[in-house]
Every structure is written in C-alpha cells, then in structure tokens.
C-alpha cells in the first residue's frame, strides 16, 4: 500500500512557499508516495450547487481560503524534491483548455523527471464552471474530449504532427513538445463518486479515485469500472484504485479494508492546522507506525 498526503488546505498553507517546501521535503524523506493538491479556480459565494461529500452540501473550505493553482504549486515542489510523485486530486478538467493543459502537465512531468500524476474530474460547482467559460451541461463530454486530445498531443505523431477533431477542441499538424517521459504520457486517474466517473475510469483512465463512498459502494463502483474496461477491451487490472482517508484516524484495519477492496494507495489528509511542527510530527508518527521508508538514493 502506498500513501499519499494532502496539505491541510482549509488553513491556507498551500500558498505559503516555505511551509509547503518543508512539508514536501518531510513527506518525501519519510517515504510518502505522493503529494496531492486540490483545485478551485474560483469559489462563488452563495453557490447553489451541492457539495456531494458533506451532509450540509457545503464544502469545508471558507470562500476566501487561499487555494493556489495546483499545477503551479506542483511545479514549485518539483524543484525542492527529487523522488515523491506530484499529483492532483482533483483537477477540474472543464476549467481548462486541452492543448494548454497538455503542455503544462508535460512540462511538469519532464522537469520533475517523470513524477506527474493527474487525477481529474468534471467538477461539482456549476458556478465555478460558468466563471471559467464552461457549460456545466457539457462537462462530461468536455472531460472525455480533453483526455483524448491530451493523449493525442503527448503521443509520438511523427513529422505530420497530431490531429484531433472534437466538439470543443480541434487541431491539425500539431506538435507539442516536450513530451512526457513515460511512453503513455502523464497517468490520468479519474476522481468522483458517480457511476459516470467509474465508467470513465474503466473506459479511459489509468486509475480511479472515488470520493465519499462507503466500502460497499466502492465495490459496486469498481464493478462498473471492470465492466467499462472490458467493454473497451482494456486491462481492468491496470486501473489503479486510490482511496482517501484522514491521517490521524487511519488504522491497520483501515489499511486492511482498503487492501481488500484492491486499493493501490491511500491519500490522507492531516489535522487541519497550520502548525508545521504538529503536521510533521503527525506524518512522522504515521511513517513509523506503518513502516514507511524512503527508497535508497
């Protein structure tokens, strides 16, 4: 089991360069597998959209909380780390233009030595999508098309360049360099809780990161992933499952349950505090308890 770690977003520390650099270095030294950053390009006060992961329907982040661009933060963290995977969880694909996003992801991947992982979703806040110029009614189709277009740009397309003709993005004879380090491009995991997200993961994802689901619901969603993968003639076993948890309450039983569900990793949130020493101590205690260890240099 691998363990990823999210900074305590609600405290606003994600935009503090010294805090984030120390947090990232400490997590890497302890052997955490990945650093995971969230995205909200904009938060609209008084939003009517329902946050699906809390009974209140409201996300547990103040409207005015600093939430920096996750890709820019990961690019910064690439420069202060050397091994740890740099991941999003979740990047809202309809917020982004496919060609520009493909270049940004490939750039981070190359400069970090192939450490970029994208976890993408369709977004739940309709008001945010409208503010970024996307129609909430087309978010699913935009997401599918963005994934296909990016992979087309990342592939070796020879002297003729890449071509794609979609509803939202089209290009011909397109050359996008640098290419990601891995032949298949940046791994793309699908985040979300719905059957549609599970189908997308099976059909086109390198992984699935269900959010806010009970173990029985995760098992049902993974059955959907398997069905969609088999229908697309893809290897279901290659679709990694990532689950989420709260670091202070994660126990051996939690990990055993995740293992039983077939999870490759747990992405954990530490206590919601800006006290760096407390968070580092929490990570250290967890690493000792679960036998994490940084790989040899």
N, C-alpha and C positions, 0 to 999 in steps of 0.2 A: 504494500500500500504506500503510495506517495502522498505527501501532504503539501498543499499549497496554503498560502497565507494572504489575507486581505488586510490592509491597514485599517485602523478604526476611522472609517470615513466620516461618521457623524460628528467627529471632533474637529474636522477641518485640517488635519495634519497632512493630508495628501498634497497640499500646496506649499508645504514647508520643506525646502530642499535639504537642509541639514538633518531634520527629523527623518525624512524619507531615506536619505543616503545611509544614515546609521541603522535604521530599521532593516533596509535591504541587505546591508553587509552582515548584520547579525543573523538574519534568517538564512542567508547563504552559508555562513560559517557553521551553523547548526545542522545543515543538511536538509532544510525545507526544499521541496522540489520546484516551487514556483511562487512568484509574486503576482498577485491578481489585482487589477484596477477596474473600477466601475466607471460608467459613463452616464452623464446627463448633460447634454449641450446647453440646455436651458431648463429651468423649472418655472412653471407658470403658477403664480399664486392663485389660490382658489380653484385649482383644477377640479374638473368634474369626473375625470377618468378615475377608475377604481384600481388602486394598487392591489394586485391579486395575492400578495404574500403576507397580508396582515388583516386581521378581522375588522379593523377600523376602516380599511380601504384607503388608508393614507400611508405613504412611505415614511419610515422612521428617520428621516433626514430633514432638518429645517430648510425652508425655502431658500434661505440666504447662506447656507453652508457652502464653503468653497469646494467645488468638485472640478478639479482641473482636467484638461483633456487627457484621457488615459494614455494615448499613444505618445504624446509629448513627454509625459511622466516616465513611461517605459523607456523612451529613448535616453532620457537623462539617467535612469537607473542602469541602463546598459553600460554607461561609462564608469559606474562605480562598483560594478560586479563583474564576475567572469564566468560563472557556471549556471546560476539559477535561471530557470525558464521565466520569460516575461510574457504575461498573459492578460487578456481582458476577461471580464466576467460581470456584465455582459456589454459588448459594444452594440449599439443600436444601428443596424445596417441601413435602414431607410433614411437615417440622418446624413448619409454620406454618398458622394458621387463615386461610382465604382472605379473609374480609371484613376482618380486621385487617391482613393483609399488603397488600391493595389500598389501604387508607388510608395505610399507611406509605410505600409506593412513590410514590403520587400526591403525598404531602406533600413528599418529597424532590425530586420532579420539578418541582413548582411553585416551591419555594423556591430551586432551583438554576437556574431559567429553562429548564427542559426538557432537563436533561442526564442524566437517569437512564436506565440500560440494565440490564435484568435478564437474567442468564444463570442458568438454573435446571436442576436435576437431581433425580433420585429418591433419591440417597444410596446409599452402599455399606456404611456401618457400621450393621448391623441393631441393635446395642446402643444406638446413639445414637437411632435412630428410636423404639425402645421407651421410652427415657427421656423423650422428648418427647411420648409418648402416641399414637404412630402404629404401626399394624400393618405390619411390613415386607412382608407378603404383599399389601397393598393399595396399596403406594407408587406404582405406575404409575397406577392409577385415581385416586388422590388427586391426583397431579400434573396429570393431564388435567383433572380437575374444577376444581382451583384456578385453572388458566389460564383456563378458560371463565368461571368465576364472577367473576374479577377483571375480565376484559374486559367482562362484562355490567355491572358496577358502574361502570366507567370511561366507558361509553358514555352518550350523551345519551338518557335514558329518559323525559323529559318529566315532567309532573305526577304521573303514575301511579307513577313510580319503576321500579326494576329488579326483575326476578323471576328466580328460579332454583330449580329443584327437583332436587337431586342426591342421591347416596348419602351424602355426607359433609357437605354444606352446603346449606341451603335458606333462601330469603328471598323476601318479597313486599313490594311497595311500598317498596323500599329506596332511600334517597337517600344517596349517598356523595360528599361534596364536601370539598376541591376536586378537580376533575377534572384528570388530566394535561394538559399543554399541547398535546401533539400529538393530533390527532383520533382516531388509532388507539390511543391510550393509550401506556403505557410499552412500548418494544420488548422482546419476550420472546425470548431466544435459548435454545436447548436444549443443555445440556452433557452429555457422556457418550461412551462408546466403543461402545455396543452397537447392533445393528440396531434395537432398540426405540427408542433415543434418536433414531436417524436417521429412523425413521418418524414419531415425534412432531414432529421439526423440520419435516419436509415437510408434515405434516398441519395443524400449528397454529403453528409457530414463525416468528419474523421472522429467525431465524438459527440456525446450527448450529455448536457449538464442540466438535469431537471431541477427546478427550484420549488420549494414549498410543498413537496409531496410526501405523503406517508410511505413507509416501505412497501405496503401493498400496492399503492398507486404507482410507485416506481417500477415494480414488477410488471404491472399492466402496461405502462408506457414502453418498457423495454420489449414487450411482446409486439407492440406496434412498430418499434424500431426494427426488430427482426423481420417482420412481415414486409415492411417497406424496403429493407435492404435486399431481401430475397427477390422481391418483385423487380428490383432494379439490377439484378444479377451482381450484387455486391457481397463482399465477405462480411457478414454480420459480426464475426468475432473481432474484426479490425476496428469496430466502432467503440471507442473508449467511453466508459461511463464515469462521470465525475459527480460526486455528491457534495453537499455543503454541510457545515456544522459550526458550532460555537466552541471555540478552543477550550475555555475553562470547564465546560461540561462534557467534553469528549472523553469517553472511557474505552477500556478494552472491549466492552460489549458493543459500543457504538461502532468500533472498527470491525469487529466480527460480523455485525449485521451488514455493514457496507460491503465487506468481502463476500458475504453470502449472496448479495444482490449482484455481484460481479463488478463492483466498482474498482477502477484503476487508481483513483485518488480521492481524497477529501480536501476541499478548500475551506479553510477555517477562518473565522473572524475572532480576533482577540477582544478583550474587555474594551468597552467604549470609553477610553481615557486617552488624553494627550500626554500623559506621564510616560515618557520614553523608557525610563528605567523599569517601570512596572511592566510595560509591554514586553521588554526584552527579557525580564525575569520570567514572565509567563511563557514565552517561547522557549527559553532555556529549560524550564521545568518539564515542559511537554516533550522536548527533544530527548531528555534523559529518560523520561518515563517510557517513551515508545522506541527508544533505541535508534534515533536518527543519527546519521553520521555523514559528514561531508565526504564526497568522493576524494580519493587521493589526487594531488596535483600532478 
